[in-house]
Amino acid sequence: MRGYTMHKDDYRSRLRRIEGQVRGLQRMIDDDEYCIDVLTQIASVSKALQGVGLGLLDQHLRHCVRHATDEGDGPYDDKIHEAVAAVERLLKA
């Protein structure tokens, strides 16, 4: 079971809202909206996606890494490396 399974509906809901924001961005471009307004909405979508990513990372650490810790050193190290790589990707985005 994935760490986010218990919160899957919340994540789905948040991603649907983000999807709506992206559609709104497309409409803004189609309607030749002011550049700064489009950029502001892009920043909003980016922050919303970062929030989802941080939530998933939190669940990964609380569930997957904790579970690996209970099973011994090998999987634990792998999960830590995965988490660090995920943080690096989030920071680059």
Secondary structure as GFF3:
##gff-version 3
##sequence-region A 1 93
A	DSSP	three_ten_helix	5	7	.	.	.	ID=ss1
A	DSSP	alpha_helix	8	30	.	.	.	ID=ss2
A	DSSP	alpha_helix	35	59	.	.	.	ID=ss3
A	DSSP	pi_helix	60	65	.	.	.	ID=ss4
A	DSSP	alpha_helix	66	71	.	.	.	ID=ss5
A	DSSP	alpha_helix	73	92	.	.	.	ID=ss6
###
